Amino acid sequence: MKFVNLSNHPSEGWDDAQLSAAQRYGEVVDIHFPNVEPAFSSELVNSMAELVVNTLTAFDSDITVHIMGEMTFTYAVVSRLKALGITCLASTTERSTVILPDGRKVSEFKFVQFREY
């Protein structure tokens, strides 16, 4: 069993709670989320999604996929994977935001759980 992290947040930077929750699904493997430009057409995004799904399904037959990123690409990948019976998860977090004296906002996110799409 493998837990595939398809996001821009490598598991090496996760806190112990998130890593432990992921490991319940299997060995954690990171795959970088592709760069999906705002100007890309829907057809291109769907083609990219198909390539990623082909890569994931060739990777291992018993996978759970954690996917977080650009929404239309995520939807395209999740839809295809779920049609194949592959579990897809999103990570949920609590956000704490502080507004600094200079007006900048600093947000920290604390992992809560994985939630199935």
C-alpha positions, 0 to 999 in steps of 0.5 A: 500500500502506498500513500501518494502525496500529489501536492506542492508540500513534500511530506518531509515538511509535514508535522508528526500528526500529518505524517502519522495520519498519512502512514496509516494508508501506507508508505508515503511517496511524494509526487510534485503537483504540476504547474497549471498556468491560469492561461491553460485551456481546459483541454490542456488541463484535462490532458495533463490530468490524464497523464498524471492519472496514467502515471499514478495507475502505473505506479502501484495498484494499491494507492491512496492519493492525497491531492491538493492544488489548482482546482480544475486540475484537481477535479479532473484527476480526482474524477478519473481516479475515483472512477477507477476506485482509487481513494482520493484525500484532501488535507484539512487544516486550521488557519491562524492569521496574524496581521503585522504592524506593517499590514502584512498577513502571516498565516499558519496552518495546523493539520487536522485530518485527511478528508475523502473527496 
